[in-house]
Amino acid sequence: MKRIAVFASGSGSNAENIYHYFKNHKDVSVEFILTNKYDAFVIERAKKLDIPIIIISNRAFKNGDFLLNVLSQYPIDLIVLAGFLQLIPSYLLERFPNKIINIHPALLPAYGGKGMYGKHVHKAVKENKEERSGITIHYVNEHYDEGEIIMQESCSLSQYDSVEDIAKKVGELEYTYYPKAIEEVLGA
């Protein structure tokens, strides 16, 4: 059995989608969800789904002692970032080399980097009148959105698409392809 931990900072819709995808999977399980926001809606989702939830301060996350202790209690094969808005510290990259992945709501290298997440990305895509957007699933390294690309999927955009329309199209790609990419990375 391959075990994953999902890290999320926001509403947790991707975390929930990943949980449902693997709920009855014979080879993969979601062990816990970690968040760095005490008021993140992902906490409510985790409670409803009966998944262990770990809430960690940004300071404790950067320090590492608490998280490394938690991770020593769970035999995690892959860390999956699902809207997690903290830069991954070196201690975690060293402990999980090529075992941390992220999904970004754009076709990297475009619209990546610090501060480029969620609606900020979709707004920039709209303002630049892009004809396509999409998702990039990539390994995590010491920089925001610069790790090796695992896969990209795109969708067409219309000049009439609002920021919300773009978010919906990209969200559909996320829900469809992220769990499949996780399976592929795990060889499950």
C-alpha positions in Angstrom: 0.0 0.0 0.0 1.3 3.4 -1.0 0.5 6.2 1.5 0.1 9.9 0.7 -0.2 13.0 2.8 -2.1 16.0 1.4 -1.0 19.5 2.3 -3.6 22.3 1.8 -4.1 25.9 2.9 -7.6 26.7 1.6 -11.0 25.3 0.9 -9.6 21.8 0.3 -11.7 20.9 -2.8 -8.7 19.2 -4.4 -7.9 17.4 -1.2 -11.4 16.1 -1.0 -11.3 15.1 -4.7 -8.1 13.2 -4.1 -9.6 11.5 -1.0 -12.7 10.3 -2.9 -10.5 9.1 -5.8 -8.4 6.9 -3.6 -11.1 6.0 -1.0 -11.5 2.4 -2.2 -8.2 2.1 -4.1 -6.5 -1.2 -3.5 -2.9 0.3 -3.7 -3.1 3.9 -2.4 -4.5 5.6 0.7 -4.7 9.2 2.0 -3.2 9.0 5.5 -3.8 12.6 6.7 -4.3 16.2 5.6 -2.0 18.9 6.9 -2.9 22.6 6.8 -1.1 25.7 7.9 -4.2 27.8 8.4 -6.3 27.5 11.5 -9.4 28.7 9.7 -9.0 26.8 6.4 -12.2 25.1 5.2 -10.1 22.0 4.5 -10.4 21.3 8.2 -14.1 20.9 8.0 -13.8 18.7 4.9 -11.3 16.5 6.7 -13.6 16.2 9.7 -16.6 15.3 7.5 -14.5 12.7 5.7 -13.0 11.3 8.9 -9.4 11.9 7.8 -6.8 12.8 10.4 -6.1 16.6 10.1 -2.9 18.2 11.3 -2.8 21.9 11.8 0.6 23.5 12.0 1.7 27.1 12.4 3.9 28.5 9.6 6.7 28.9 12.2 6.6 25.3 13.2 6.4 24.3 9.5 9.6 26.2 8.8 11.3 24.9 11.9 10.7 21.2 11.0 10.9 19.5 14.4 7.1 19.0 14.8 6.5 18.0 11.2 9.4 15.5 11.1 8.1 14.0 14.3 4.6 13.6 12.8 6.0 12.2 9.5 8.0 9.6 11.5 4.7 8.3 12.8 3.3 7.8 9.3 5.1 5.9 6.6 4.4 8.4 3.8 5.4 7.6 0.2 4.3 10.9 -1.4 3.4 14.4 -0.2 0.8 15.9 -2.4 0.3 19.7 -2.3 -3.2 20.8 -3.1 -3.4 24.5 -2.7 -0.6 24.7 -0.1 0.7 28.2 0.0 4.0 27.8 1.8 7.4 27.3 0.2 8.6 23.8 1.0 11.7 24.0 3.3 14.9 22.2 2.5 14.6 19.7 5.5 11.4 18.4 3.8 12.9 18.3 0.3 15.9 16.3 1.7 13.6 13.9 3.6 11.4 13.3 0.6 13.5 13.8 -2.6 11.3 13.6 -5.7 8.4 12.6 -3.4 6.6 15.9 -3.2 4.3 17.0 -6.0 2.3 20.1 -6.7 -0.5 21.2 -9.0 -0.4 24.7 -10.5 -3.4 26.3 -12.2 -1.6 27.5 -15.3 0.8 26.2 -18.0 4.2 26.7 -16.4 6.6 28.4 -16.7 3.9 31.0 -17.5 2.1 32.5 -14.5 4.2 30.8 -11.8 6.1 32.0 -8.8 5.4 33.6 -5.4 1.9 35.1 -5.2 0.7 33.3 -8.3 -2.1 31.0 -7.1 -5.8 30.6 -7.5 -7.7 33.6 -8.9 -4.5 35.7 -9.1 -3.4 33.3 -11.9 -6.7 33.3 -13.7 -6.9 37.1 -13.5 -3.5 37.4 -15.1 -4.4 34.9 -17.8 -7.6 36.9 -18.5 -5.8 40.3 -18.6 -3.2 38.9 -21.0 -6.0 37.6 -23.3 -4.6 34.1 -23.4 -6.3 31.6 -25.7 -5.3 28.7 -23.6 -4.8 27.9 -19.9 -4.5 24.7 -18.0 -2.7 22.9 -15.2 0.8 21.8 -14.6 1.7 19.0 -12.2 5.3 19.0 -11.1 7.8 17.9 -8.6 8.6 20.4 -5.9 12.0 21.9 -5.4 13.4 24.8 -3.4 11.6 27.5 -5.7 8.0 28.2 -6.3 6.7 26.4 -9.4 10.1 25.5 -10.9 10.3 21.7 -10.3 10.4 19.2 -13.1 7.1 18.9 -14.9 5.3 15.6 -14.7 2.3 16.5 -16.9 0.4 19.4 -18.4 -3.2 19.6 -19.6 -4.8 22.6 -21.3 -8.2 24.0 -22.2 -9.3 26.6 -24.7 -10.4 30.0 -23.5 -12.7 32.5 -25.1 -12.4 36.3 -25.0 -15.8 36.2 -23.3 -14.6 33.9 -20.4 -14.7 35.6 -17.1 -12.0 34.9 -14.4 -14.6 32.6 -12.8 -15.1 30.8 -16.1 -11.4 30.2 -16.4 -11.2 29.0 -12.8 -14.0 26.5 -13.5 -12.4 25.1 -16.7 -9.0 24.8 -14.9 -10.7 23.2 -11.9 -12.2 20.5 -14.0 -8.8 19.7 -15.3 -7.4 19.6 -11.8 -10.1 17.2 -10.6 -9.7 14.9 -13.6 -5.9 14.7 -13.9 -4.3 15.3 -10.5 -5.4 11.9 -9.0 -4.3 10.1 -12.1 -0.9 11.8 -12.0 -0.6 10.8 -8.3 -1.3 7.2 -9.3 1.3 7.4 -12.1 4.0 8.9 -9.8 3.4 6.1 -7.2 3.3 3.4 -9.9 0.0 2.3 -8.6 
